Amino acid sequence: MNKKDFKPHKMYHPKTGEAVSAKTYEQHLSLKKKGYGHSAKKKAAKKAAKKAAKKAAKKESYADAVERRLKNHNSNPAKSSGY
């Protein structure tokens, strides 16, 4: 981006998500040096929450795992581990 193409816009603090208006190209560069970006923290937090929910959904309780293994063993005894 160069100075002639600049349009005023919001920039967001990397940790708090606080919005600040970059009204000039110089303000934009100053905020950029401080770590401000163009996306709000909400998006990052939403993405992290979605990833955590997906990971939690993958975890299965011990009882559920035993039940699943027994069901698989009983329905397919040829593939059993020799118990």
N, C-alpha and C positions, 0 to 999 in steps of 0.2 A: 504494500500500500504506500502511496506517496501523498504528499501534502495536498495536491490539487484534487485527489479522489476522496479525501476524507469527508465523512458525514458524522455529525454528532450521534453518539450512541451510549448505551450503558455498558459499564464494565463491572465485574463482580470480584469481591475479595475471595482469595482461594480457600480460606478456612471458614469464614463466617457467612459468605454468600452476600454480604452487604453490597448493594448496588450504588455505584457512583457514576455520574454523567461525565463523559469525556466530551467536553464542548469544543475543544481545539485539538489539533494534531499533536501539539506539544504536551497537552494533558494526557492524551492517549499514550504517548511514549513514556511519560513519567509513570503512569499507572502500570503499564506493561513491565517496566523495570522493577516495580514493587511486587509483581507476581499476579496482578489482576488479569482476569481473562474475560471471554465473551459469553460464557455460559454460567448460569446461576448454580449455586451449590445444590439446589433442590434436585436438579437433574442427576448429579453425581450421587446424592443420597438415595434417590429413587432407584438408580441402577444398582447400588450396593445392596439395598433392601431386597430387590428382586433376586439378586444373586444369592443372598443369604437364605431367602425363602426356598429357592430351588435346592440349595444344598441341604437344608433341613428336611425337605420333602424326600430327598434321597435316603436319609438315615431311616433305618427301620429298627423297631424295638427288637429286643432279644426274642421275646415270645413270638412276634410276627415272623422273624427269621426262622425259628425252629419249626413253626407251623408250615411255612413255605417249603422248607427242606423236606419235611415229612410228607407233604402233599406230593412233591416232585418224586420222592423216593417210592411212594406207594403207587403212583400212576406210571412209573417207568422203572420197574425193578431191575431190568437188564443193565441200566446205567448206574446201579448202586455201587457204593464203595466197598462192598464186601462185608457189611455188618451182619 
